[in-house]
């Protein structure tokens, strides 16, 4: 499932549905101590997890990608958001 979630995320970035430099909040963990990570970093770490063979790490990144693909993560605005009517 990690491969399926990964390719879905990569396609979302390539087709402009997601921006790779967007920061999301995934919560603190041993893989992301601060809890904040860019979508590009998620993709990179998921690719690394695929090649290293550690099941727990693969499961972690699969879940993160699943949440990202299903809009269950909080996106962080890098600057104050302005109302569209201004």
C-alpha positions in Angstrom: 0.0 0.0 0.0 2.9 2.4 0.5 3.7 2.2 -3.2 0.1 3.0 -4.1 -0.2 5.9 -1.6 3.2 7.2 -2.8 2.3 7.3 -6.5 -1.0 9.0 -5.8 0.8 11.7 -3.9 3.5 12.1 -6.6 0.8 12.4 -9.3 -1.1 15.0 -7.2 2.1 17.1 -7.0 2.9 16.7 -10.7 -0.6 17.7 -11.8 -0.7 20.7 -9.5 -3.2 19.5 -6.9 -0.6 19.7 -4.2 2.5 21.9 -3.9 5.6 20.0 -2.9 6.9 22.8 -0.7 3.7 23.0 1.3 4.2 22.3 5.0 1.9 19.9 6.8 1.5 19.0 10.4 1.8 15.3 11.0 2.3 15.3 14.7 5.6 14.6 16.5 7.2 11.2 16.0 10.6 9.6 15.9 10.5 10.1 12.1 9.4 13.8 12.3 10.3 15.1 15.8 8.9 18.6 15.2 5.7 17.3 13.6 6.1 19.7 10.6 7.3 18.5 7.2 6.9 19.4 3.6 5.2 17.3 1.1 8.5 16.9 -0.8 10.1 15.6 2.3 7.3 13.1 2.9 7.7 11.8 -0.7 11.5 11.5 -0.3 11.3 9.7 3.1 8.6 7.3 1.8 10.9 6.4 -1.2 13.7 5.7 1.3 11.4 3.6 3.5 10.5 1.5 0.4 14.1 0.6 -0.1 15.2 0.0 3.5 12.6 -2.8 4.2 11.7 -1.7 7.8 8.1 -2.6 8.1 7.2 -0.1 10.9 8.8 2.8 9.0 7.0 1.8 5.8 3.7 1.6 7.7 4.3 5.1 9.2 4.9 6.7 5.8 2.0 4.8 4.2 -0.4 6.3 6.9 1.0 9.8 6.4 0.6 9.6 2.7 -3.0 8.2 3.1 -3.9 11.1 5.4 -2.4 13.5 3.0 -4.2 12.1 0.0 -7.5 12.1 1.9 -7.2 15.7 3.3 -6.8 14.6 6.9 -3.6 16.6 7.6 -3.4 20.3 8.6 -1.7 22.5 6.0 0.4 25.3 7.4 0.3 28.8 5.8 3.9 30.1 5.5 2.5 33.7 5.8 -0.7 35.2 7.1 -3.7 34.2 5.0 -5.6 37.1 3.5 -9.3 37.1 2.9 -10.1 36.8 -0.9 -12.3 39.9 -0.9 -9.4 42.3 -0.2 
